């Protein structure tokens, strides 16, 4: 029997691999982990923008239909207009601040999905009153045009979102719609401008003809 030749192929060892990259057991190389972290960044920004937009709409609806409407009822009962005179401008400033926060979130995320979500949700709240009036309300005893579950759902959302004096969710929804359209346009533009750079190969030095 002949003794087999020893395997002289260099093997990765704990702490580094063949290319000299530092290696972490169970986690891959540091370069791979860094690429993974970069990939998770856009996803985190997208989720923050979506959850932040939903939170802004919920807070705006609560301030309008609970806080501001309650102040309006108290003023109507006590005839003391000072509280209402202070609360109404503050609510308007808060609504404008919510739209500005949506724009900052969309700019920070820079995601096509965020733009699409903002367009759909913003259009829904912008046209919620019209949808409820035209398709979810009985007119002269005629049943609503929409099926009963959908009409009931629209009526409940309208009651909890746009029953306040400021109609803050509708105003923020209109802003969200415009921000979503702008985000979609910017995302498509950036993708279109990135395509030629990806298709271009590495520049090569011109070769001189051989004599």
C-alpha positions, 0 to 999 in steps of 0.5 A: 500500500502506498501512503496517500499524499497529504492534502496541502490545500489551504483550508479556512481557519477560525478567524479568517478564510483563504482570501484573508477576510475575517470570519465569524462562526455562524455569521459569515465574513465581515464583508457578507455581514456588512452587505446584509446590513446594507440590504436591511436598511431600505426595508427598515426605512420602508417599514418606518415610513409605512407605520409612521404614516399610519400613526399620523393618520390615527393621531389626526383622527383622534385629535379631530374627532375626540379632542377638537370635537369635545372642545366644540361641544363644551364651547357650545354649552358654556358659550366660552369661545376662548378655548375654541379660539386657541384650539382651532389654530393649534389643530391646524398647525398640527395637521400641517405638521403631520403632512410635513412629517409624511413628506420627511418620512417618504423622502427618508425611505425613498421607496416605490412601495411607500409611494404606492401605499401613500397614494392608495391610502391618501386617495381613500381618505381624500375621497372618503366623504364622497364615496360614503355619500355617493355609494354607501348612503341611502337616498330617498329610501333607495339602498346604497349602491355598494353591498351592505358590509362594504357600505357599513365599513365605509360609514364606520370609517367616515364616522370615526375619521371625518366627523370632526370639525377640521376634517384632518384625516381628509386633509392629511390624506390629500397631502399623502396622495401628493407625496406618494405621487412625488415619491413614485416619480422620484423612484422611477426617475432614479431607477431609470437613471441608474440603468445605463450605469449598470449596463456600462462595463468597465472601461478598457484602455485602447489597444494599439495595433501590433506592427 
